[in-house]
Amino acid sequence: MSTSNENAPGLRQQAAGADDQRWGGSEHIVPHGTLWRNALRHATTAADMGFHVGPLTRKKLPAIRSPHRDDPPGTPKCRGECGRLGHGVHDFSNDRDRVAAQFAAAPYATGYGIACGRAPHWLIGLDLDRKNGVDGVESLRALADEHGFTMPATVVVATPSGGLHLWLSGPAGVKVPNSASKLGPGIDVRGSGGYLVGPGSWTPKGVYQVVAHG
């Protein structure tokens, strides 16, 4: 697989992660506040590079509720054909106006996701977890030693929990399935239908930051 890191330095900016407000002793995110503006700015930068993006909550989930949540059982699944927002990764876009519309509908967003498996980059993400006694980085190193391959230099994003996201790109049009710890302990694959949390995104545990550009 080849790397997908052209123009990646434009994604490396510091987030204003300390801008959350505390009201009555409880933490609240201000609608359309600094965290939201920061997420929109980073997402727009990524969209300008061709990546398909959309707003995420502080829990790293798509920030717009599904318009089909009250549909009766048995209703055919919609992946955005209805034209409304709220279909998660299926709505992610690299069109500035579409991205702006999604963020306008998600006033409490504090981050953004980058869809995997789409043109022009055909992004594949390796999510290497380092928590609960599992070290995905060591698992990948052991896998490389066992099979005699070398990981290419690529974009690397550090996660607040101490893990890493490696950005790769696969052959155009090839669907790479998502998986969790199938390749090895702590190695999750984000492929077609999946997404990575974009650098600059804020969560209560910290900010996702680019640490290598390839």
NORHUSUL-V203295 format. One line per field, one symbol per residue. phi: phi as a letter, one per 20 degrees, with the letter a starting at -180 (. if undefined). psi: psi as a letter, one per 40 degrees, with the letter a starting at -180 (. if undefined). burial: 1 if it has 9 or more other ideal C-beta (glycine too) atoms within 8 Angstrom, else 0. A space follows every 50 residues. Layout:
phi=???
psi=???
burial=???
This chain:
phi=.eeccfmggfeeceeefeefdcdmndecefglefffffffffffffffeo fecafcefemdgedfffdfdffgnfgfddoffneeodmffegbdegffff ffffecfdfcbbddfemcfeelfcddedecalmdcfffffffffffdmcd fffbfcdeefenecddeccdfgneeeffbclffrgnddddcgndbdfffn fdcgeqdfcfdbdn
psi=iiigeheddeegihigeeeiihhfeihihhhfadddddddddddddddee ihiiiiieefihehiheedeiiiehhhhfedeeiiffbddeiiehddddd ddddegeeieaiihiifiiedfhhhhhhigifehgdddddddddddefih hihahhhhideeaihhhihaihehhhiiihfddihehihhaheiiihihe ihideahhhheie.
burial=00111001001100101011100000001100101111111111111110 11111111010111000100000000000000001111101111000011 11100101111111111000111111111100011110110111000000 01011111100011111111000001010010110111111101111111 11100011110001
